[in-house]
Amino acid sequence: MTDPVPAEIATALGNAAPPGWAEIVLTVSATVVANDFALQVRMRDGSPGSMELPAPVKAAFRALRDEMYEPGRGTWFSAKVVLRPDSPAEFTYDLDGDPNWWPPLHPSAFTRDLEAYPRDDEHVPAWLRKLLDEGGEQERLRAQE
């Protein structure tokens, strides 16, 4: 059985693709307060293409974080879909890797994400623990001023 949300994403991307496209790569970084969508299109002749990212794709990726949440384990911080004509869409999800936001998000974005998608201590990656510790220290210093 095909998961309906990824299928919806693949269909929307394929329908919005420009004529002559060969590959679409969409990389998503997400927290509950911010989302970043990086879209690349390659044409059959190898040149870069362009297209608008359909609004339903953005909403579907947000819903996908909810759907994929595992109690105690969390949900993904970044995801990637690769779409090629006449091939199944390839989805990958990263629950533990640093999404390397630029510019960096304030640590409170990740605090709020952990409130929405709690993780057991052993499932909080080192980069996130460090970021949250730094954010807590910044808050303590502000409170002392």
C-alpha positions in Angstrom: 0.0 0.0 0.0 1.3 3.4 -0.9 1.4 6.1 1.8 -1.0 8.8 0.6 1.0 11.9 1.7 4.2 11.0 -0.2 2.1 10.0 -3.2 0.3 13.4 -3.0 3.7 15.2 -2.9 5.0 13.2 -5.9 1.9 13.8 -7.9 1.8 17.6 -7.1 5.5 17.9 -8.1 5.1 15.9 -11.3 2.0 18.0 -12.3 3.9 21.3 -11.7 7.1 20.2 -13.5 8.0 22.1 -16.7 7.9 20.3 -20.0 11.1 18.4 -20.7 12.1 17.9 -17.1 14.4 15.0 -16.2 14.8 15.3 -12.4 13.3 17.2 -9.5 15.1 17.2 -6.2 13.3 18.9 -3.2 15.1 19.1 0.1 13.1 20.2 3.1 14.3 21.3 6.6 11.6 21.7 9.2 10.8 22.6 12.8 7.4 23.6 14.1 8.3 27.2 13.7 10.2 27.2 10.4 10.4 25.3 7.1 12.9 25.6 4.3 12.2 24.2 0.9 15.1 24.0 -1.6 14.0 22.9 -5.1 16.2 21.9 -8.0 15.0 21.0 -11.5 17.2 19.4 -14.2 16.0 19.3 -17.8 16.5 16.4 -20.2 19.3 18.4 -21.9 21.1 18.7 -18.6 20.4 22.4 -18.1 18.8 23.7 -15.0 15.1 24.3 -15.0 12.7 26.2 -12.8 9.2 25.7 -11.4 7.1 27.0 -8.6 6.8 24.8 -5.6 3.1 24.0 -5.3 1.6 25.2 -2.0 0.0 21.8 -1.3 3.5 20.2 -1.3 4.5 22.5 1.6 1.4 21.7 3.6 1.9 17.9 2.8 5.4 18.0 4.2 4.2 19.7 7.4 1.6 16.9 7.7 4.2 14.3 7.0 6.2 15.4 10.1 3.1 14.8 12.2 2.3 11.5 10.5 5.9 10.2 10.9 6.3 11.1 14.6 7.2 8.2 16.7 6.7 8.7 20.5 10.0 8.9 22.2 11.9 8.8 18.9 10.8 12.1 17.4 10.3 13.0 13.7 12.5 14.1 10.9 14.4 17.4 10.7 15.1 17.1 7.0 13.7 15.2 4.1 14.4 14.8 0.5 12.4 13.6 -2.5 13.9 12.8 -5.9 11.5 12.5 -8.7 12.2 11.3 -12.2 9.7 10.6 -15.1 8.5 7.1 -15.2 10.2 6.1 -11.9 8.8 5.9 -8.3 9.6 8.9 -6.2 12.5 8.4 -3.8 11.9 9.8 -0.3 14.6 9.9 2.5 14.1 11.2 6.0 16.7 12.3 8.5 15.6 12.1 12.2 19.0 12.8 13.7 21.2 14.8 11.4 21.8 18.5 11.8 19.8 20.3 9.1 22.4 23.1 9.1 19.9 26.0 8.8 21.3 29.2 7.3 20.9 31.6 8.8 20.9 29.5 12.0 17.6 29.2 13.9 17.3 30.4 17.4 17.6 27.4 19.9 14.0 28.1 21.0 12.8 26.8 17.6 14.2 23.4 18.5 12.9 23.7 22.1 9.4 24.2 20.7 10.0 21.3 18.2 10.9 19.0 21.1 7.7 20.1 22.9 5.6 19.2 19.9 7.5 16.0 19.1 9.1 14.7 22.4 12.1 12.5 22.2 13.5 10.3 24.9 17.0 11.4 26.0 18.8 8.7 24.1 17.2 10.0 20.9 18.3 13.6 21.2 21.3 13.9 18.9 24.5 15.5 20.1 24.2 18.6 17.8 20.7 19.3 19.2 21.7 18.8 22.8 24.6 21.2 22.3 22.3 23.8 20.7 19.7 23.5 23.4 22.4 23.8 26.1 23.7 27.0 24.4 20.2 28.4 24.2 19.6 27.7 27.8 22.8 29.5 28.8 21.8 32.5 26.6 18.5 32.7 28.4 20.2 32.5 31.9 22.5 35.3 30.9 19.6 37.5 29.7 17.7 36.8 32.9 20.7 38.0 35.0 20.9 41.4 33.1 
